[in-house]
Amino acid sequence: MQERIESLFGTAQPGWVPPADLCELPDRYILTVELPGLTREEVSLDYQDNTVILRGKRPGQTCCPERYQQLERGQGNFSRAFRFGEAIAHDRITADLADGVLTVVIPKAADDATPLPIR
């Protein structure tokens, strides 16, 4: 059960966990992750064993070095992994970071077992 939940929502590593949504369409998945204040250089996207791995780091806050009264915004390293139960076309994955939201389009692999239409 835990493996199924992690495959649906992704796994997290120590650090902070940016919120993510994963939508499945007939031909692709769309992953959106909230990363306000981060630049493209602070985020990396990798693929391994049918898993998309998102890593990055949000620099620590410097506005209040003495003592925080409240600290809710995640900082430091983060890592999320999203495993897919069916083959994906990892060579066609695209990503865009705009307005603090990373959008990753993950195409499903074409089903080679589908017979060609007779002409």
Wavefront OBJ file of the C-alpha trace (Angstrom):
o trace
v 0.000 0.000 0.000
v 2.808 2.417 0.908
v 4.518 1.777 -2.450
v 1.267 2.551 -4.303
v 0.803 5.806 -2.366
v 4.399 6.847 -3.051
v 3.998 6.042 -6.750
v 0.951 8.298 -6.876
v 2.272 11.218 -4.867
v 6.029 10.823 -5.115
v 8.539 10.198 -2.391
v 10.306 12.832 -0.413
v 13.782 13.001 1.085
v 14.831 14.909 4.217
v 14.566 18.688 3.967
v 11.498 20.582 2.925
v 8.867 19.203 0.571
v 7.490 21.481 -2.138
v 3.807 20.796 -2.892
v 3.179 18.973 -6.165
v 0.228 17.920 -8.326
v 0.417 15.068 -10.838
v -2.236 14.821 -13.532
v -2.627 11.893 -15.924
v -3.916 12.413 -19.453
v -4.289 9.738 -22.138
v -0.893 10.489 -23.725
v 1.110 12.191 -20.948
v 1.459 13.168 -17.323
v 1.672 16.773 -16.183
v 3.560 17.444 -12.964
v 3.328 20.887 -11.366
v 5.460 21.818 -8.367
v 5.362 25.043 -6.338
v 8.876 26.512 -6.158
v 8.432 30.224 -5.402
v 11.623 32.236 -5.350
v 13.768 29.558 -7.030
v 15.597 29.982 -10.316
v 16.182 27.378 -13.010
v 19.779 27.060 -11.822
v 18.600 25.998 -8.343
v 16.489 23.090 -9.656
v 17.482 19.875 -11.441
v 15.359 17.214 -13.090
v 16.641 13.673 -13.664
v 15.284 10.366 -14.905
v 16.200 6.891 -13.665
v 14.357 3.550 -13.780
v 10.976 4.976 -14.838
v 11.258 7.601 -12.090
v 11.426 11.373 -12.512
v 13.561 12.944 -9.785
v 13.349 16.622 -8.861
v 16.082 18.134 -6.685
v 17.047 21.585 -5.633
v 17.958 23.975 -2.903
v 16.346 27.116 -1.568
v 18.902 29.369 0.092
v 18.394 30.029 3.792
v 16.766 33.255 4.924
v 19.142 36.102 5.695
v 16.707 38.809 6.744
v 16.651 37.772 10.378
v 19.902 36.080 11.411
v 19.315 36.497 15.152
v 16.030 34.761 15.960
v 12.887 33.991 14.017
v 9.517 34.398 15.670
v 7.929 32.200 13.007
v 9.499 30.257 10.118
v 7.160 28.403 7.745
v 8.777 28.707 4.330
v 10.915 25.711 3.449
v 14.615 26.249 2.956
v 17.640 24.137 2.202
v 17.750 21.010 0.071
v 14.729 19.170 -1.281
v 14.199 16.059 -3.359
v 11.034 14.502 -4.787
v 10.786 11.304 -6.833
v 7.789 10.324 -8.955
v 7.663 6.719 -10.155
v 5.474 5.701 -13.075
v 3.857 2.291 -13.457
v 3.923 2.438 -17.230
v 6.734 3.298 -19.611
v 7.364 6.981 -20.224
v 9.247 8.665 -23.060
v 12.034 10.090 -20.908
v 13.821 11.562 -23.942
v 10.818 13.830 -24.625
v 10.271 15.214 -21.104
v 10.010 19.014 -21.062
v 9.986 21.443 -18.150
v 9.321 25.132 -17.629
v 9.651 27.262 -14.506
v 7.428 30.334 -14.601
v 5.893 32.451 -11.832
v 7.210 30.102 -9.147
v 5.603 26.981 -10.625
v 7.589 24.233 -12.323
v 5.542 22.440 -14.989
v 6.947 19.139 -16.246
v 5.321 17.362 -19.196
v 6.093 13.636 -19.186
v 4.927 11.872 -22.371
v 3.860 8.261 -22.150
v 5.837 5.851 -24.307
v 4.091 4.752 -27.479
v 2.657 1.267 -27.237
v 4.672 -0.689 -29.796
v 2.295 -3.626 -29.489
v -0.508 -1.689 -31.162
v -1.091 -3.152 -34.624
v -0.699 -0.804 -37.566
v -3.912 -0.018 -39.473
v -4.403 -1.976 -42.686
v -4.320 0.266 -45.740
l 1 2 3 4 5 6 7 8 9 10 11 12 13 14 15 16 17 18 19 20 21 22 23 24 25 26 27 28 29 30 31 32 33 34 35 36 37 38 39 40 41 42 43 44 45 46 47 48 49 50 51 52 53 54 55 56 57 58 59 60 61 62 63 64 65 66 67 68 69 70 71 72 73 74 75 76 77 78 79 80 81 82 83 84 85 86 87 88 89 90 91 92 93 94 95 96 97 98 99 100 101 102 103 104 105 106 107 108 109 110 111 112 113 114 115 116 117 118 119
